Amino acid sequence: MQRLYDFIRRHPTWVDSFWAVFLFGISVVTVAVRDEGGQNPPGTDSEAAIVVMVLLLCLVIALRRRMPEKMLLLAIGVGLAQLALDVATTPANFAFLVITYTVAATGARWASRTALGVGLCAAPLAQLRWPERDSSVLGNIALMIFLTVPFALAWVLGDSIRTRRAYYEQLEERATRLEKEREAQAKVAVAAERARIARELHDVVAHNVSVMVVQADGAAYVLDAAPDQAKKALETISSTGRQALAEMRRLLGVLRTGEHQEGGEYVPQPDVEQIDELIAQCRTSGLPVDFKVEGTPRPLPSGVELTAYRIVQEALTNTRKHGGPNAGASVRLVYFDDGLGLLVEDDGKGAPPELYEDGGADGSGHGLIGMRERVGMVGGTLDAGPRPGGGFRISALLPLKPAH
């Protein structure tokens, strides 16, 4: 049955042609029975005229879905010819109902309106042309109304089918549009996620590689004179490298779609508590850092904690790179009732301000610009610039709730 339904959907003209042949056969049989029984209806008994009308009406059935508007005009022409030539009606006149339904469902709007008007006039014209001789005037009127109803129902059915199809098309169009919008939003989310990962990678690589370079230079300098210090520096390089690799594995793991490493370990995102470890690492690398916490520590949103950690990390990395050999830094972490305050200062010579604003101390595009992006994502404010008397200062205020 499914194959039959598929065939019907793929070849509608063949199906209509079958019904046209079937209707032609019924019409021919009906006319033959009338002739034999001597019960011909009012009208001409010319077999040639009747056969021509039947053939044309069957053609309307066969091509109704391929050319609905043209078949409607053909049906109207056949109907007018029947009236003018006084050709008796046959079962083939059922084609008028079929074409009325077809143009109402699939034809142009003008054809649909024309079919409705002609259908409502067909029965009255037929009754005027071929009235029932044995019926009263009221009987003829009742019969006319009765014959008009099928035309109205055929048009209403076809128009409702058109309306339903239009509704389904709108639903499909809306679903397609929503799918495209979801794809666009997904692409935007992926781009934002990649930008976030790029900032994370910059912070990880810039800080940890900077520590490793400083330690390697120090180890090379004291390798012969103080082997113990060189060994300690190498241990620091090793631990820093492992930490950097662990964080990069976590970040790059985000880029893997639909894949989770069961055997691997993802390091959690840094938070405020790990600032102590960060400062201890800086001190080990030779940068003196004064660290103080003011206020009552309490749990913070993960976005605020990560932003605070990355700001301190970036600031100390820039101090190490551009502060000079005798530079020192101070970090203040202040817990307010409605936010977290950060103040990072150094007394070094600093880098040119345009180097920071153009994209970071390493020229990679993630210096103060990256800090401002991070702070903006949590709805905070950032103030950065040279200190009076030398050095650099970075001040940030991170609210606990993003501003709306």
N, C-alpha and C positions, 0 to 999 in steps of 0.2 A: 504493500500500500504506500509506503514511503517513496518508493521509486515512482509510482504512479503520480503522487503529489508533486514530486520534483519535476517530472516530465510536464505536467500541466502548467507549473509555474514557468518553466523554460520555454514552452511553446504555446502561448495563449491563442495565437492565430489558428493553429491546427485544431485546437479544442473548439474554437468558435466555428471553424469550417465544418467540423463534425456535426454540430448542432444545426448549422445552416442546411446541410444535406438532409438531416433528420426532419427539419421543418418543411423542406421542399417535398419530401416523400409524403408527409402527412397531408400537406396541402393538395398534392396531386390526387391522393386517394380520396380525400374529402370531395373534391370537384367531380371525380369519377362516380362516386356514390350518389351525388346529387343528380348527375345526368341520368343515371340508370333509374333512379327512383322518381324522377320528374318533380323533384322538390327544390328547384333552383330558387335562390333568394332574389329579391328585387334587383334588377340591373341587367346588363348585357350578358348574353350567354356565349360570347365569342371566346373560344378556347385559346386562340392566339393571344388575345389581350390579357386573359387571365394568366397564362403561362409567363408572359413577359413581366407582369406585375409581381408574380411569385418569385421569379428569378432575381429581380432587382431587390426585393425585400430580403431574400436569403443572402444576397451579396452584402446588404447592410449588416446582417448578423455576422457574416464571416470576417468583415474588415472593421468592425465597430471599435476594437481597441487599437488598431493600427492607425486609423484615420477617423476619429470620432466626429470631428466637425464636418468633414466632407460627407460622411455617411448620414449625418443628420440632415444635411441639405438634400441628399439623394432621397431619403425617406420622405421629406416634405414634398419633394417633386413628385414622387410616386403617389402620395396621398392626394395631391391636387389633381393628378392625372386620373386617378380613380374617380374622383368627384366629377371631373369634366367629361370623362368617357363613359361614366355610369357602369364601371366595372365592379362586379359583386365582390364582397369581402370574402377572405379565406383565412385559414389559420396562420398564413404567412404575415397577416397584419399584426400578429403578436410582436413583430420586429419594432413597431412603433414604441411599445412599452420598453423593450430592451434598449433601444438607442436613447430613449429619454433617461433611463437610469445611467447609461454609460457616460453621456456628456455631463450629467449632473455630478458624477463621481470623478471623472478625469478630464473632461473637456474644458475649453476656455470658458470664461465667465459669460461672454455674450452667447455662446452656444447653449450654456445651461439655462439662461433666461429665455432664450428662444424656444428651447425644448419644453419648458414649463408652459409658456404661452400657447404654443401649438397643441400641446397635449390637452390643455383645458378646453381648447376650441374643437378638438377632433371629434369628440362624441356628439356635441350639439350639431356640428355640420353633417355628420353621418346620419343623425336622426332626421334632420331637415331634408337630406337627399333621399334617404330610404326609410321613410316612416313605417311603423308597424300598422298595416291596414286594419287589422282586427283589434286594435287597441285604441282607447280613448285618448284625448289630449293629455289628461293627467297621467295616464299610463305611459305615454311617450316621454313626458317630462321626467317621470320617475326613472324610466329606463336610461334617459340621457344622463341624469345625475349618477345613477349606478355605474354607468360606463366611464364616467369622468373620474371617479374615485381611484381606479387603478393607476391612471396616469399621474395623479397627484401623489399617490403612495410611492410610485416608482421614482419620481423626482425627489421626494423627501428622503427616501432610502439612499439614493445616490449622493445627495448633498450631505447627508450625515456621514457617509463613508469618506467623502472629501474632507470634511471637518476633522474626522478622527485621524486620517492620514496626516493632515497638516499638524495636528497636535503631536503625533508621534515624531514627525520630522523636527518639530521644535524641541522636543525632549532629546532627540538624538543630537541635534545641533548644540543644545545646552550641555549635554554630557561631554561632547567633543571639546567644547570651549573650556569646560571645567578641567578636563584632562590636560589640555594644553596649559592652562593656568597652573595646575599642580606641577607639571613638568618644569614650567618657568620658575615657580617658587623653589622647586627642588634644586634647580641649577643655581639660583641665587644663594640658597642655603649652602650648597657645596662650595661655591666661591667664597662665601663668608668663612666657612670652616677652614678652607685652605689658607685664607689670609690669616686666620687665627693661628693655625699651625705654623705658618711662616714666621709670625711674631714669636711664637714659643721657641721655634728652632733657633731663631736669631739670638734670643736671650740665653738659651742654653749654651750654644756654641760660643758666643761672644764672651760670656763670663768664664766658662770652664777652660776654653782654650787659652784665654788671657792668663788665667792662673797657671796653667801648664807651661806657657812660654816663660813667665817670670821665674817659676821654679827651675825650669831647665837652664835658663841663663845663670841663675844663682848657683845651681849645682856645678855647672861647667866652671864657674869662677873659683869655687872653693874645693874643687875635686881633689887637688893635690894637697892643699894646706889643711883642710878640715874634712876628712872623709866622712865623719859622722854626720855633719851638716848636709853634705852631698847626698848621703843615703836617705836622710830624712826628707830632703827635697824630692828625691826620686819616689819615695813612698807617697808623698803628697800628689805627685804627678799621676801615679798609678790609681789612687783612690778617686782623684778628680776625673780622670778619664773614664773609670767605670761608672761614676755617677752620670757623666754626660751621655755615655752609651745607653744607660738605663732610661734616661729621660727621652732620648731620641727614639728608642724602641717604642716607648709609650705613645709618642706623638705620631710616628710613622704607622703604628698599628691602627690609628684612627682612619688612615687612608685606605685600608684594606676593606673592600666592600664584601659583606656577607662572609667574612672569615674571622674566626676567633682563635687565638693561639691558646690552646689549653695548657700546653707545657710551658709557655713563656710567662713571665711575670711582668705585669705593667706597674710601674712606679706611680703612686698616687700623685695628684697635682700638688705642687708646693703650697704651703699655707704660712700664716704668720708665725707659727711656732718654729718653723724651719729657718727663720731669719737668724736665729742664734747660730745655727750651723753655718749659714752663709757667712756671717761675720767672723766666726772662728776660722773658717777657711781663708778669708781675706787676711786675717792676722797672721796665719801660718805662712802665707805667701809674702809677708813683709809689709803689709799696709796696716798701720795702726788705726783702729776704729773704736770710737767711743759709742757705746750703745746704751740707751736708756728707754725704759717703758714707763709711761705716765698714765694714770687712771687705772681702772679695774678691768683686767683682761676678761673677755667673755667670747662666746662663740659668734662668729661672723659669717655672712653669706660666703659661699665658696668663691664666687666671682670677685668679691672684695679682697679676700685673703690672697688669691692668686695675683691680683693686680698689685697689691701692696708688696708682695714678694718680688715680682718682676721689676717694679720701680726701684726698689733698693738694689737689686742685682744689677740693673743697667747703670744706675748712678755710681755704684762702687767700681764697676768695670771701667767706666769712663774716667773715674779718678785714677785708677791704676794705670790706664793708658796715657793720660795726658796731664796728670798732676805733678809729675816730676819725681825724682828719687826720694825726696824728704817730705812728701805730702802725707797728710793725715786726714781722716774723715770722722764725722760724727753722724749718728743715726738716732732720731727721736721718733718714738712710736707713741701716739697719744690717743687714748680711748675717750671719746666724747659720748654724750648720751645718745646722739643721733648719727654718729659717724666715727670714722677713724682718720686721724691726722698723721701725716708723714713729713718729716723734715730731714733731708740728707744734705750735709754741707762738707766741703773740703777746703783746705787752705793751700792747695797746689797752684800751679801757674795756669791750669785749665787749658782747654782747647778753644780755638776761635769760635765765637757764637754761630757764625754761618755754617760751620761744619756740622754742628748739632742740628740746626734747622734744615739743612739740606738733606738730612737723612741719617744722621747718626755718626758716632765717633769713628766707625769703620767705613763710612761712606756707603753703607749697604741699604740705606733707606729706612732704618728702623731705630733711630735715636730718639730725640725728643718727640718726633712725629709719632713713633710707635707708642711712647708713653701717653701722649695726649689721646690717642685712639683708645688705649686701654682704659684710661680714666673716664673718657666720654662714654664708653660702653656701660659703666656702672653709674653714670650720672654725676660724676665728681668734677672737681676743678683741679687744675695743675698750674703752678707758677714756677718758672725756671729761668735762671739768668746768673750772671756774674755777681759775686759778693763784693761789697765795698772793701777795698784793701787787698783783694786777690782771692782767688778760689771760685767755687761755683756752688750754687744753692738750688735745690729742688724741693718744692713744697707742694703737697697734695692733700686734698680733703676728699675722702671717700664716704658718701652717705650710706647708711645701712639699707635704705630703700631708694630705688631709682626714682629720679624726678619724672613726673608725667607732664 
